[in-house]
Amino acid sequence: MSAVAETILNTNTLPQPILRLIPTEKIKVREHNGIIHLIPFKEKPIQSSCPLLGLYSNGKLTVEKHLAWSREDKELENS
């Protein structure tokens, strides 16, 4: 049984004909038994980049703040 080797690369390191086929900025390169796979790779969003992710653990948006935003939205709609 052969080991699987993986690495993540920026797609700009690829030749143009292959680059056109990959819709992401990064790819996972996997080699197994002499076969090389290029897999489009999307990174998970960084939790701090979206305040709405704060409703989950380790987030910055509290339930109270979310409810306050909802009240403000309703007040603006009723104005």
Secondary structure, DSSP 8 states (H G I E B T S, - for coil): ----EEEEEEGGGS-HHHHTT--SSEEEEEEETTEEEEEEE-----GGG-GGGGGSTT-S--HHHHHHHHHHHHHHHH-
